[in-house]
């Protein structure tokens, strides 16, 4: 453990042992930091302390004044954090944030600000009185709740309306009152408004032992947004549960609900999940903004041949089309886009989803509820008595669902569904492991599509990047390709939140189940052999799709290495 300030000053003969003892006694009686007590007792001047700390830690000192403070930087560090650590944001240069600090050795403060903002922190030493004065002046001494609200004041919640579907029960008076307290209501509204403005897909509200953290997932990556006072956790969770029509008295079991909002007249749904954790309820809200749903297959990221193969498969009169990938890889968007493409007045389309994420006109959508026995399998059985042409099953999770889906595909229906596998060829093994006979898989499956989402380079700060030839070749480029294209990266700007990325695009691995593949499935060939044969027949792997996106200047090598694996 690093020595404390008093001991450091004593070791350097700046103060005497007697003076340190008196300062510690004063600290026990009156509180405060050891440095401020030494100054108050007259044992050291503030200027001398700043000068010593500057030399001790090898960082520059700064005299805080309006001339060297950029007002636009204040928003990067909320009042609660600035007040807790006695720090003050001074200026920003590229990806570095200059931070005035009383104690430049406080790694907790530096790490918190770095984690919260995404910037590298450059500490500067400043006098405690100057930092206090700057916080008082520029943050207007707002209280804990109001400071977070003020920090987000640019996001007006006047256009955000909560659509109440049921009357709330008059239960657990204290929690309910706390959840309806005006500052809490405004804070929750502004958390939602900013998330929607930033294009976030999820909001995470996370209680820990000594802090409460709010994070947004933007373009697939989580970012720390704010840390409201810990004492607000019950009020925040109560407000969110009231809005979701959940039981605020039940804090021992997970709950799921929905919130309907109107933002500037635009309808937005939020899927809410609560989970009891060690220090309170974690709440995750998935933002479902139909206006952001891209249902045009040509704009999702397909390359020409892959799109042609997929389009042919979804227009087949019967058979099965499977979309695979991990959670959050865009499978639902691909399936909705496929359904929208074939959604005609003469076609009966039925879907079983858990849950229904977006309402699509002209399509009969069923919300699966396993708690009352409405499973994927039972919904699928019922669908087959409803004269369907196309059936979409949200996910094949077990043998029963897989068996019914295969039989439906073999009896004149087009079946679309998803599985959780790493790549397209691996999906065959997954179906076989579920217990489906090889000849049934061979006869029913038309095409398997594996996908991932990668972040796109921000158009506003895109710049050319020089990548060593060895790195490109290791990633999968051929030697004769190196030097024939330009690679790009995002420098980082206000448009993309200094990340260098804005928006996402899909990488696709499309494997049509041709005769050669069918024979291999019936023979029980391993997925590695099936993959080699599919590639020989023209399939582009996820990594190959990613390399094409790099050549097109859409994304970076770093991003492709993050989301795909070597072939």
KOLKOLLO-964921 format. One record per residue (C-alpha): x, y, z. Coordinates in Angstrom, 2 decimals. Layout:
N
> X; Y; Z
...
END
This chain:
567
> 0.00; 0.00; 0.00
> 1.28; 3.48; -0.91
> 2.24; 5.68; 2.08
> -0.28; 8.32; 3.08
> 0.30; 12.02; 2.45
> 1.14; 12.83; 6.08
> 3.82; 10.13; 6.18
> 5.27; 11.29; 2.85
> 5.53; 14.88; 4.14
> 7.14; 13.62; 7.34
> 9.65; 11.45; 5.46
> 10.68; 14.48; 3.37
> 11.08; 16.70; 6.46
> 8.34; 19.06; 5.31
> 6.56; 18.65; 8.63
> 7.59; 17.27; 12.04
> 6.20; 14.19; 13.75
> 4.56; 16.38; 16.39
> 2.83; 18.44; 13.70
> 1.56; 15.27; 12.00
> 0.17; 13.97; 15.32
> -1.66; 17.27; 15.93
> -3.07; 17.24; 12.38
> -4.33; 13.67; 12.85
> -5.99; 14.66; 16.16
> -7.64; 17.60; 14.40
> -8.80; 15.29; 11.63
> -10.40; 12.93; 14.18
> -12.27; 15.83; 15.81
> -13.26; 17.92; 12.78
> -12.90; 15.52; 9.84
> -11.42; 16.66; 6.53
> -8.24; 15.65; 4.73
> -4.87; 15.53; 6.42
> -3.48; 18.12; 4.02
> -6.23; 20.65; 4.73
> -5.75; 20.16; 8.49
> -1.99; 20.78; 8.19
> -2.76; 24.00; 6.30
> -5.46; 25.03; 8.78
> -3.03; 24.55; 11.70
> -0.43; 26.66; 9.90
> 2.16; 23.87; 9.59
> 2.38; 24.22; 5.79
> 1.04; 26.68; 3.22
> -1.28; 25.58; 0.43
> 1.18; 26.76; -2.23
> 4.01; 24.83; -0.61
> 1.88; 21.67; -0.48
> 0.95; 21.98; -4.17
> 4.59; 22.55; -5.13
> 5.72; 19.53; -3.10
> 3.08; 17.21; -4.59
> 3.97; 18.38; -8.09
> 7.63; 17.44; -7.56
> 6.82; 14.27; -5.62
> 4.60; 12.76; -8.31
> 6.18; 14.39; -11.37
> 2.99; 16.11; -12.54
> 2.36; 19.74; -13.41
> 0.58; 22.09; -11.05
> -2.21; 24.44; -12.12
> -3.74; 27.60; -10.68
> -7.43; 27.25; -11.41
> -8.99; 30.35; -12.94
> -11.72; 31.01; -15.50
> -9.02; 31.57; -18.14
> -7.77; 27.98; -18.04
> -11.13; 26.22; -17.52
> -13.14; 25.08; -20.54
> -16.85; 25.21; -19.48
> -17.80; 22.59; -22.09
> -15.60; 20.02; -20.31
> -17.51; 20.21; -17.00
> -20.18; 17.80; -18.26
> -17.67; 14.93; -18.53
> -17.37; 14.59; -14.75
> -20.67; 14.67; -12.78
> -20.89; 16.76; -9.62
> -21.02; 13.71; -7.32
> -17.74; 12.34; -8.69
> -16.01; 15.74; -8.64
> -17.16; 16.38; -5.07
> -16.36; 12.86; -3.85
> -12.72; 12.93; -5.02
> -12.23; 16.73; -4.98
> -11.26; 16.81; -8.64
> -12.10; 19.21; -11.44
> -11.98; 18.68; -15.25
> -9.90; 21.41; -16.87
> -9.56; 20.71; -20.60
> -9.53; 17.97; -23.24
> -6.97; 17.30; -25.94
> -7.82; 14.45; -28.29
> -8.36; 11.36; -26.14
> -6.78; 12.94; -23.02
> -8.67; 14.72; -20.25
> -6.73; 17.08; -17.95
> -7.93; 16.70; -14.38
> -7.07; 19.03; -11.50
> -6.62; 16.98; -8.33
> -5.70; 17.50; -4.68
> -3.98; 14.12; -4.62
> -2.54; 12.99; -7.99
> -1.76; 9.56; -6.49
> -5.49; 8.78; -6.08
> -5.72; 5.94; -8.61
> -9.36; 5.29; -7.69
> -10.35; 8.77; -8.85
> -8.28; 8.46; -12.03
> -9.67; 5.01; -12.84
> -13.27; 6.10; -12.18
> -13.00; 9.10; -14.50
> -11.17; 7.06; -17.14
> -13.81; 4.34; -16.99
> -16.68; 6.83; -16.97
> -15.48; 9.01; -19.85
> -13.38; 6.65; -21.95
> -10.55; 9.22; -21.97
> -6.99; 8.92; -20.73
> -6.62; 11.05; -17.59
> -3.73; 13.51; -17.27
> -3.59; 14.55; -13.59
> -2.62; 18.06; -12.52
> -2.08; 19.24; -8.92
> -4.19; 22.14; -7.67
> -4.91; 23.72; -4.31
> -7.83; 22.22; -2.40
> -9.40; 25.64; -1.86
> -9.19; 26.37; -5.59
> -10.82; 23.04; -6.51
> -13.58; 23.58; -3.96
> -14.20; 27.08; -5.33
> -14.27; 25.81; -8.93
> -16.73; 23.03; -8.05
> -18.89; 25.50; -6.13
> -18.92; 28.00; -8.99
> -19.21; 25.77; -12.04
> -21.48; 23.07; -10.60
> -23.56; 25.63; -8.70
> -23.36; 23.40; -5.57
> -26.21; 21.19; -6.76
> -27.25; 18.34; -4.52
> -26.68; 14.69; -5.38
> -29.89; 14.03; -7.27
> -30.09; 17.40; -8.97
> -26.46; 17.26; -10.09
> -27.08; 14.17; -12.17
> -30.17; 15.80; -13.61
> -28.23; 18.99; -14.36
> -25.49; 16.93; -15.96
> -28.07; 15.71; -18.46
> -30.00; 18.98; -18.71
> -29.41; 19.25; -22.44
> -31.69; 16.23; -22.88
> -35.15; 17.71; -22.51
> -37.69; 15.20; -21.24
> -40.64; 17.43; -22.11
> -41.24; 15.35; -25.23
> -41.08; 12.04; -23.36
> -44.43; 10.68; -22.19
> -44.99; 7.54; -20.15
> -47.88; 5.55; -21.63
> -49.65; 4.02; -18.65
> -51.50; 0.82; -19.52
> -52.84; -0.05; -16.04
> -53.53; 1.76; -12.82
> -50.73; 1.21; -10.29
> -51.65; -0.58; -7.09
> -51.53; 1.38; -3.85
> -48.90; -0.88; -2.23
> -45.64; -0.46; -0.27
> -46.28; 3.23; 0.44
> -42.71; 4.31; 1.14
> -41.24; 2.71; -1.97
> -44.06; 4.00; -4.12
> -43.69; 7.52; -2.78
> -39.93; 7.42; -3.33
> -40.48; 6.15; -6.86
> -42.85; 9.01; -7.59
> -40.66; 11.72; -6.04
> -40.24; 14.53; -8.60
> -36.40; 14.47; -8.84
> -36.43; 10.67; -9.21
> -39.10; 10.80; -11.92
> -37.15; 13.48; -13.77
> -33.89; 11.57; -13.44
> -35.41; 8.36; -14.81
> -37.00; 10.27; -17.67
> -33.68; 11.88; -18.53
> -31.81; 8.56; -18.31
> -34.30; 7.17; -20.85
> -34.21; 10.30; -23.03
> -30.42; 10.37; -23.23
> -30.24; 6.64; -23.99
> -32.65; 7.09; -26.89
> -30.79; 10.20; -28.11
> -27.46; 8.34; -28.04
> -28.93; 5.41; -29.94
> -28.35; 2.98; -27.06
> -29.80; -0.53; -27.33
> -29.75; -1.26; -23.58
> -29.70; 0.59; -20.25
> -28.04; -1.11; -17.25
> -28.80; 0.06; -13.70
> -26.35; -1.73; -11.40
> -26.17; -1.48; -7.59
> -22.87; -2.40; -5.91
> -21.71; -2.27; -2.30
> -20.49; 1.33; -2.43
> -21.83; 2.74; -5.70
> -24.73; 2.79; -8.11
> -23.76; 2.68; -11.79
> -25.71; 3.51; -14.96
> -24.34; 2.12; -18.24
> -25.56; 2.28; -21.85
> -24.82; -0.24; -24.58
> -24.12; 1.70; -27.77
> -23.13; -0.15; -30.97
> -22.63; -3.31; -28.94
> -20.23; -1.80; -26.37
> -21.05; -0.82; -22.78
> -20.17; 2.70; -21.61
> -20.30; 4.10; -18.07
> -22.64; 7.11; -18.06
> -23.13; 8.20; -14.48
> -23.01; 7.19; -10.82
> -26.06; 8.52; -8.96
> -25.87; 8.55; -5.14
> -26.11; 5.02; -3.71
> -29.03; 6.06; -1.50
> -31.13; 6.48; -4.67
> -31.04; 2.79; -5.67
> -34.37; 1.86; -4.04
> -36.14; 4.94; -5.41
> -34.74; 4.41; -8.93
> -35.67; 0.72; -9.05
> -39.14; 1.47; -7.64
> -39.78; 4.13; -10.27
> -38.67; 1.84; -13.08
> -40.80; -1.02; -11.71
> -43.85; 1.26; -11.39
> -43.41; 2.31; -15.03
> -43.04; -1.37; -16.04
> -46.15; -2.40; -14.08
> -44.07; -4.74; -11.90
> -44.54; -5.64; -8.23
> -42.41; -3.15; -6.27
> -42.78; -5.23; -3.10
> -41.13; -8.28; -4.70
> -37.37; -7.86; -4.54
> -36.32; -11.49; -4.13
> -37.35; -12.85; -7.55
> -36.57; -11.75; -11.12
> -39.37; -9.93; -12.93
> -40.00; -8.98; -16.56
> -42.09; -6.09; -17.80
> -42.50; -3.49; -20.53
> -42.60; 0.29; -20.72
> -44.26; 2.21; -23.53
> -42.92; 5.70; -24.22
> -43.52; 8.45; -26.70
> -40.47; 10.56; -27.54
> -41.25; 13.53; -29.76
> -44.38; 11.71; -30.89
> -42.45; 8.53; -31.76
> -43.54; 5.31; -30.04
> -40.78; 3.34; -28.31
> -41.04; 0.12; -26.29
> -38.65; -0.87; -23.53
> -38.33; -4.48; -22.39
> -37.49; -4.44; -18.68
> -35.78; -7.19; -16.68
> -35.06; -7.03; -12.95
> -32.63; -9.38; -11.19
> -31.95; -9.57; -7.43
> -28.20; -9.23; -6.83
> -26.09; -9.11; -3.69
> -26.56; -5.35; -3.18
> -29.98; -4.70; -4.73
> -31.90; -5.19; -7.95
> -30.06; -4.88; -11.24
> -32.35; -3.54; -13.95
> -31.70; -3.90; -17.68
> -33.93; -2.15; -20.20
> -33.78; -3.16; -23.87
> -34.81; -0.24; -26.10
> -36.99; -1.30; -29.03
> -37.21; 1.60; -31.46
> -39.14; 0.50; -34.54
> -37.95; 3.54; -36.49
> -34.39; 2.17; -36.23
> -35.40; -1.28; -37.51
> -33.86; -1.74; -40.95
> -36.00; -4.21; -42.89
> -34.22; -3.76; -46.22
> -32.11; -6.88; -46.82
> -29.88; -4.98; -49.26
> -28.76; -2.57; -46.52
> -27.86; -5.04; -43.77
> -24.36; -5.89; -45.00
> -24.92; -8.81; -47.38
> -22.50; -9.26; -50.24
> -24.02; -9.92; -53.67
> -23.75; -13.72; -53.85
> -24.70; -14.22; -50.18
> -27.80; -12.04; -50.63
> -28.80; -13.95; -53.78
> -28.50; -17.32; -51.98
> -30.46; -16.08; -48.94
> -33.18; -14.48; -51.06
> -33.67; -17.69; -53.05
> -33.97; -19.73; -49.84
> -36.62; -17.51; -48.19
> -38.70; -17.57; -51.40
> -38.75; -21.38; -51.47
> -42.19; -22.99; -51.05
> -41.00; -25.25; -48.22
> -37.90; -26.17; -46.23
> -35.98; -24.68; -43.32
> -33.77; -21.57; -43.17
> -31.71; -21.20; -40.00
> -30.01; -18.04; -38.69
> -27.28; -18.57; -36.09
> -25.11; -16.43; -33.88
> -24.75; -15.32; -30.25
> -27.19; -13.09; -28.40
> -27.13; -9.55; -29.77
> -25.74; -10.51; -33.19
> -28.74; -9.20; -35.15
> -30.53; -12.51; -35.81
> -33.97; -11.03; -35.10
> -33.38; -8.14; -37.52
> -32.33; -10.58; -40.27
> -35.43; -12.72; -39.70
> -37.78; -9.72; -39.60
> -36.20; -8.43; -42.81
> -36.70; -11.82; -44.45
> -40.34; -11.93; -43.33
> -40.96; -8.39; -44.59
> -39.50; -9.38; -47.97
> -41.96; -12.28; -48.40
> -44.92; -10.64; -46.62
> -47.58; -10.56; -49.35
> -51.37; -10.50; -49.18
> -51.57; -14.09; -50.46
> -49.21; -15.51; -47.81
> -50.13; -16.54; -44.25
> -47.15; -15.86; -41.96
> -47.12; -16.89; -38.29
> -44.37; -16.32; -35.71
> -43.69; -17.61; -32.19
> -41.33; -15.26; -30.32
> -39.98; -14.85; -26.79
> -40.74; -11.99; -26.57
> -42.27; -10.25; -29.59
> -39.78; -7.42; -30.12
> -41.46; -5.50; -32.95
> -45.01; -5.55; -34.25
> -45.03; -6.25; -38.00
> -48.18; -5.48; -39.99
> -49.78; -8.43; -41.81
> -47.92; -11.03; -39.73
> -49.55; -13.09; -36.96
> -47.19; -12.89; -34.00
> -47.49; -14.98; -30.83
> -45.69; -14.19; -27.57
> -44.42; -17.47; -26.09
> -45.11; -17.85; -22.36
> -43.56; -20.99; -20.95
> -44.94; -20.29; -17.45
> -48.46; -21.11; -18.67
> -47.44; -23.88; -21.07
> -47.31; -21.84; -24.28
> -43.91; -23.08; -25.42
> -42.28; -22.83; -28.84
> -43.24; -26.46; -29.48
> -46.92; -26.05; -28.48
> -47.21; -22.79; -30.46
> -45.70; -24.51; -33.50
> -48.20; -27.39; -33.22
> -51.06; -24.89; -33.10
> -49.65; -22.98; -36.09
> -49.87; -26.11; -38.25
> -53.65; -26.13; -37.68
> -53.88; -22.48; -38.79
> -53.13; -23.06; -42.51
> -49.73; -21.29; -42.54
> -47.44; -20.79; -45.52
> -44.45; -19.45; -43.56
> -43.66; -20.14; -39.91
> -41.02; -18.37; -37.85
> -39.91; -19.96; -34.55
> -37.93; -17.54; -32.39
> -35.43; -20.18; -31.29
> -34.97; -23.94; -31.54
> -33.96; -24.85; -28.00
> -34.81; -28.53; -27.67
> -35.52; -31.77; -29.52
> -39.31; -31.35; -29.40
> -39.24; -27.93; -31.12
> -36.61; -29.08; -33.61
> -38.62; -32.21; -34.50
> -41.85; -30.30; -35.14
> -39.98; -27.64; -37.16
> -38.34; -30.30; -39.35
> -41.67; -32.07; -39.94
> -43.30; -28.73; -40.83
> -40.49; -28.00; -43.30
> -41.00; -31.40; -44.93
> -44.79; -31.04; -45.23
> -45.03; -27.95; -47.40
> -44.15; -25.08; -45.04
> -41.25; -22.64; -45.07
> -39.78; -22.55; -41.55
> -37.44; -19.81; -40.32
> -35.68; -20.07; -36.98
> -32.52; -19.34; -34.97
> -29.91; -21.38; -33.12
> -26.93; -20.45; -30.97
> -23.87; -21.80; -32.80
> -20.50; -20.29; -33.72
> -20.71; -20.76; -37.48
> -22.97; -22.11; -40.23
> -21.43; -25.62; -40.59
> -21.53; -26.11; -36.80
> -25.33; -25.80; -36.91
> -25.60; -29.22; -38.55
> -23.80; -30.84; -35.60
> -26.07; -28.98; -33.17
> -29.22; -30.37; -34.80
> -27.77; -33.88; -34.83
> -26.80; -33.55; -31.15
> -30.40; -32.57; -30.38
> -31.46; -35.95; -31.73
> -32.64; -35.12; -35.25
> -31.81; -37.90; -37.74
> -29.15; -36.97; -40.34
> -31.44; -37.79; -43.29
> -34.12; -35.44; -41.88
> -31.61; -32.59; -41.47
> -30.36; -33.21; -45.01
> -33.87; -33.23; -46.45
> -35.28; -30.22; -44.59
> -32.55; -27.57; -44.25
> -32.24; -25.26; -47.29
> -29.71; -22.73; -46.00
> -27.84; -21.79; -42.82
> -26.78; -18.21; -42.16
> -24.30; -17.28; -39.41
> -23.80; -13.65; -38.51
> -22.03; -11.14; -36.28
> -22.33; -7.37; -35.87
> -19.26; -5.16; -36.18
> -18.98; -1.43; -35.57
> -18.66; 0.91; -38.55
> -15.99; 3.59; -38.75
> -17.40; 7.05; -37.97
> -17.78; 8.95; -41.25
> -17.02; 12.28; -39.54
> -13.53; 11.40; -38.33
> -12.42; 8.63; -40.69
> -8.75; 8.71; -41.57
> -6.32; 6.39; -43.34
> -4.45; 3.90; -41.17
> -1.13; 2.23; -41.93
> -1.22; -1.45; -40.93
> 1.89; -3.66; -41.16
> 1.72; -6.22; -43.96
> 2.43; -9.04; -41.51
> -0.64; -8.12; -39.44
> -2.87; -8.10; -42.53
> -1.56; -11.49; -43.69
> -2.02; -12.97; -40.22
> -5.62; -11.73; -40.20
> -6.32; -13.64; -43.42
> -5.42; -11.39; -46.35
> -3.44; -12.98; -49.18
> 0.03; -11.59; -49.89
> -1.00; -10.28; -53.30
> -3.91; -8.35; -51.70
> -1.66; -6.36; -49.37
> -1.05; -2.89; -50.77
> -4.03; -3.00; -53.15
> -6.40; -1.23; -50.73
> -6.42; 1.46; -48.05
> -7.30; 0.70; -44.44
> -9.11; 3.27; -42.31
> -9.82; 4.03; -38.66
> -11.88; 6.57; -36.73
> -9.83; 9.27; -35.04
> -12.58; 10.03; -32.52
> -14.88; 13.06; -32.53
> -17.95; 14.49; -30.81
> -20.25; 12.74; -33.30
> -19.10; 9.28; -32.20
> -18.35; 10.08; -28.54
> -14.60; 9.91; -29.25
> -14.86; 6.16; -29.99
> -14.08; 6.33; -33.71
> -17.12; 4.15; -34.46
> -20.75; 5.00; -35.23
> -23.38; 2.44; -36.17
> -23.03; -1.26; -36.93
> -23.16; -3.53; -39.94
> -23.57; -7.31; -40.17
> -21.03; -9.88; -41.29
> -22.64; -12.90; -42.94
> -21.59; -16.51; -43.53
> -24.20; -18.00; -45.86
> -24.12; -21.76; -46.48
> -26.69; -23.12; -48.97
> -27.18; -26.85; -48.31
> -26.32; -28.13; -51.77
> -26.29; -31.78; -52.86
> -22.62; -32.23; -51.88
> -23.36; -30.92; -48.37
> -26.51; -33.09; -48.09
> -24.47; -36.21; -48.82
> -21.90; -35.27; -46.18
> -24.65; -34.73; -43.58
> -26.18; -38.16; -44.27
> -22.72; -39.76; -43.99
> -22.17; -38.04; -40.63
> -19.14; -35.99; -41.75
> -17.66; -33.67; -39.08
> -18.44; -29.94; -39.27
> -14.82; -29.14; -40.18
> -15.13; -31.21; -43.37
> -18.52; -29.69; -44.15
> -16.97; -26.23; -43.75
> -14.14; -27.03; -46.18
> -16.60; -28.34; -48.76
> -18.88; -25.29; -48.32
> -15.89; -22.99; -48.85
> -14.93; -24.96; -51.97
> -18.47; -24.41; -53.23
> -18.12; -20.64; -52.73
> -19.14; -19.92; -49.13
> -17.47; -16.88; -47.56
> -16.74; -17.30; -43.86
> -17.40; -14.63; -41.22
> -13.71; -13.69; -41.21
> -13.68; -13.42; -45.03
> -16.80; -11.23; -44.89
> -15.02; -9.04; -42.33
> -11.89; -8.72; -44.50
> -14.11; -7.52; -47.35
> -15.56; -4.84; -45.05
> -12.00; -3.70; -44.22
> -11.13; -3.44; -47.94
> -14.34; -1.45; -48.48
> -13.29; 1.01; -45.74
> -16.37; 0.19; -43.63
> -14.66; -1.09; -40.47
> -11.24; -1.65; -38.90
> -8.94; -4.63; -38.62
> -9.14; -4.35; -34.83
> -12.93; -4.66; -34.92
> -12.90; -7.70; -37.22
> -10.36; -9.46; -35.01
> -12.65; -8.73; -32.04
> -15.83; -10.25; -33.48
> -14.57; -13.12; -35.69
> -12.20; -16.05; -35.30
> -9.59; -17.47; -37.66
> -10.76; -19.86; -40.36
END
